[in-house]
């Protein structure tokens, strides 16, 4: 039989700099694929997650990844940027295109480029089915028009559609996609989260961590209000991540209002993987109070380090957490419920139950080990490109 060929893989992403759930997935997947193949990433030049209007350099190499960024010429909403990689993609002549995020102009363009080159094209959806209440009427109208006029028409034209969550699948089926086109392909956890020795926190007082973008969608006001309700002085709460300046100022005012300046503090983002793991290990409880989460990366990473996790009941949160088995859940925006779950977590009488929940948390996220997930992706890529052993 023919030996396996080294493929030229093009991944198209909205961002390739800063903090972004999509970029986290693309970077991890692309780096693993680059162990055997030539992998290129095309993206906009926007730096995501800092709250500032920054742009990244045009070309960059990260490990073996070759990144090319394109200048944006317009935008719509917070996440939709228009940029054109058609010419560069045609010149590259990849063997397969993997495009990330449904309802994006470049993902529709990727399909057209793939047809021109007569190569397969895979779409990774990234859980775009947001609650209408979290969008303004203009965005809801745009989403409805796209789904009905474009989505229903083109979804079946992709060779495969990868969903990062299971809860997306009914939405896609409702849009008319063939069931056999859908592949469940969740975001993974780097091997270091499982291989590095677990360290139990040695804190004299309990430490609580939020790790992620400091932005309105994370609803950190709820966490501040819940901590105030507890009226406990034996807590340290750190909010770690890149912050949107206006939102951070709002939160700082809320912290002052409830006189929790000594309890709740902001810390800068941590990008180095080992430093991030050491950071998580130093805390007792991880909290994610978001209004919306598709596939919460920070949550599953905290669980991989045996943290007690508490999440709002978002689509992503409730898919990962089973109440009182591997974590706690509370209603979105309900500070009283969050305070109740925190009180349970902090009560020494529940120590044995909490220890069991932490063990279950680790076991429940072993399914997201990146090295296992990438093998499935490689098999699909090889089949689509007829790249046989």
N, C-alpha and C positions, 0 to 999 in steps of 0.2 A: 504493500500500500504506500501511497505518497506520504512523505514526512510532513509534519505540520509547518505551515508557512508563517513567517513573521508578518503580521498584519499591520497596516497603517490605519489607526483608529482615530477618528475625529470626535471629540466631545464638545458640545456647544452648551454654554452655561451663561446665565444672565450676568454673573459676576465671577471674578477670579482673584479678588483681593478683599481683605477685611473679614468681617464676621457675617456669615450667611449660611442658612441651613442647606441651601442648594449647593453652594460652593464647597461646604464641608463634605457633602456626598460625592461631588464630582472629583475633588482632590484625592480623597481616599480611594475611590474606585479607579481613577486614572493612574495613580501611583502603583497600585497593585497590577493593573493590566500592563503597565510599562515594564514590568519584570520580564515579559515575554514578547511584547510588541512595541512598535513605535506609536506613541500616543501624543496627540496634539489637542490643545484646548483653545477654542475661540470664545471670546466673551466681550462684553462691553468694557469700557475703561473706567467704570464707576467703582469706587471703593465703598463697599457696603458695611453698614453697621456703626459708623462713627458719628452719625448725625450731622456731619459736615459735607459740603459739596466738594469732595476730593476726587481726583482721577489718578489712575495708576499708569505706569510706563507702558509703552506699546508692546514691547517684547520682553519676555522673562523666561528663564529656565529654572524650574524648581525640581531638584533631583534630576529625573530623566524627562520630566514633563516640559514640553515646549509650548509656551503660552503666547498667544497673540491677541491683543486687545484692540477694539475698534471704537472710534469716537462716536458718541451718541449724538443724534441730531434732533431728537424730540423725546418727550416722555408723556406717560399717561398714568396718573395715580402714583403710588409709592414705589411700585415694583416693576412697572412696564417701561422699558427704555427701547427706543428704536435705533438700530444700528445694522449695518449691512456687511456680511462676510461672504457674499456670494462669489465674488471674483477670486478671493483667496482660497475658498473651499474648492472651487473648480480647478484651480492651479495645483492644489495639494493632491487631488485625486485619491482620496482615502478609499479604503476597502469597505468601510462601514461608518455610518454617522449615528452617534447617540446624542440626542438633543434633550435638554432638561427643561421642564416646566410647560405644562399645557396652557393654552390661551396666550402664547407669546408669539409675536411676529416672526422671530427668528426660527421658532420651531416649525412654523408653516413653511418658511423659506428653506429650512433643512430638508423637508420632504421634497420640495421642488428640485433642490440641488441633487439629492439622491436619485431622483428619477432621471435627471439629465445625465448623471454618471452611470446609471443603471446599477446602483449598489443598494443594499438594504439600509433601512432607516428605523431606528428604535426611539420611541418617545418615553421618557421617564416623567410621570405626571406631577409629582411633588405635592400631592394633596391640596389642590386648588379650590376645593368645594367649600368655600367659606360661608358661614352664616350670613344671610342677607342683612341682618341687623348691624353687622360690623362694617358694612360698606355704605357709602352715600348713594343716592338714587342714580347718579350718573354712572357710577361703576356697576351697579346692579343692572342698569339698562345695557351697558356695554357687554357684560357677561352673558346676559340673556340673548343678545343679538349674536354674539360669537358662537355660543353653544348651538343655537338653532340654525344659523346660516352657514357657519363654517365647521364647527366641531362635529356635528352629525354627518357632515359630508366627508371629512378627511380622516377621522379617527381610524377607520378600517383600512386606510391606505398605508399606515405604518405597518411594518412587518411584525413588530411586537410593541405592546404598550406595557411598560413596567409601572406597577403601583407600589409606592413605598409603604402603604398601609392596606389593611384589609377593608377598612370602612369606606374606601373610595370605590370599591368594585361595583356596588349597586348603582352608584351615580353614573359610572361609565356604561353599564349595561342599559340604563335608562336612556342614554344618548345613542344607543343602537350599536355599540361595538360588539363584535363577535366574541363570545366567551373564550374561544381558543387563542385569541390574540393577547389576552391578558396574562401577565406574569407577575406574581407577588414577589417583589424584590426590595425588601426593606433596607433602610440605611444601616450600616454596620458599625461595630465598635472595634477600634484598633486593638491588635493583639496585646499591646503593652498593658491595657486595662485588666487583662486576665493573667498576664505573665508576671508582672511586678508584684512583689510580696505585699500582701494586704497589711496595712498598718492601722491598728486601732487608735483612735484619737485619745490623747491623754490630757483631757481638758478638766480643769478644776470647776469650770462652769460650762454649761451646754452651749455649743456653737451651732448656729444655723446659717446655711448657705443658700444664696440664689446665684446662679452662674448663667450668664447669657447677656443679650442686648438689654440695656436699660432704656426701654421704649414703652409707649402707652399700651401696646398690645399685650405686654407682660403683666399689666395691672398690679404693679408693686404697691400701690396705695392700699390694696387689700391686706397685704402682708404687714404693712406699717400699722394699720388699724387693728389687726388681729394681735400683734405684739402688745399694743397699748391695752387691749382688753385683758390680756393675761396678767398685767400689773406685776410682772416678775422682774426683779433686778439681777437675777442670776442667769442672764442670757447675753450672748454676743451674736449679733446678726450682721452679716456682711453681704453686700450686694456687689457682685464682681462682674465686670464686663464693660464694653465700650458704651458710653452714655450719650444719648441725645441731650444736648445742653439745656434746652427749654424744659424738657420733662424732668431732668435731674434737679433743676432749680425748684420745680413744683414739688417734688418729693422731699427735698431738703426743708422746704417751708412746712410741709406736713409733719416731718420728724420733729422740728422745733415746736410746733403747735402742741404736740403730745409729750414734749419734753423727753425725747428718747435719743438725744444727740450722742450720749455716751454708750448707748446700746446698739444703734443701727448706724453703720458706716459704709461708705462707698470705697471700693478698691478697684484699681485699674485692671484691664483685661489681661489674661494670661494666655499666651499663644503657644509656648513651648509645651509639648505633650507631657513630658515627665514632670515638669513644674505644675501642670494642670492636675495631674494625678495626685501629686503630693499635696496640692491645695485641697482637693476633695477629701483626701484621707484625714485631713486635720479637722474635719467637721463631723458633727453627730447626725444632723438632719439636713436634708435637701428639700427645698420648697420651690414649686413651680406654680404660681398663681394666675397663669395666663388666661386671657379671654378666648384665645384660640391657639391650638397646637395641632399640627398635622402628624408629624413623627418627631417627637421631642428628643433630640440628640443628647442634650445635657442630662435629661432624666434617665435614659438608659445607661449612660456612662456612670452616673452616680450609683445606680443599682449594681453595676458591674464591680463597684468598690464597696459593696455591702452597706450602703447608706440606707437609713430609714428615709423613705421618700413620701412627700405629701404633694398631691397635684390637684388642681381644679379639674372638674369633669368636662374636659375638652374631648373631642373625638380621639385625639392621639393619647391623651392621658388615660381614658377609660379602656382603650384597647390594650394598653400595657399593664395597668395596675388593676389587680383584683382586691377590692376593699378588705382590709384587715388580714389579707394573706401575704401580699408582698409590698404593701404600702397603704396609704390612706388617700381617700378622695373627698373633695368638698365641692359644693355648688359654686359655679362661677360667680364671682362678685360677692360671696357670702363670708364676710369677715368673722361672724359669730361661729359658723361651722369650722372655719380654719382654726380659730382659737380653741375650739373644742378638741379638734384632732391634735393640735399641738400640746394641749394639756394631757391628753392620753399618752402621747409620745414622751413627754417629760416626766410622767409619773413613775417613780421607781418601782411601784407595785406591779407595773406592766413589763418589767425588764425581760422576763423570760419570753413573753409573747413578742416583744420587739426584736429580740435576738433571733427568734424563729422567722419573723417577717424579713429580717435582713438576709438571712440565709436563702429564703425563698426568692428574694429580689435578685440575688446573684444567679441562682439557678434559672430563673425565668428569662434572663437576657442572654444566656449562652447561645441561644438561637441566632443572635445578631453578630456573632463572631465574623469579622470581615473575611478572613481567609476561607471560611466555609462558604460564605455567600458568593465570593468572587468566582469560585469553581463553577457554580451554577450559571453565572453570567458568561463565563468563558465558553461553556458548552453551547449556550444559545448563540453566541457570536460565531463560533466555529461552524455551527449548523447553518446559520443564515448565510455565511460567506462560503460555505462548502469547503471549509478549511479542515480537512480530515487528517487523522493520523495514518 
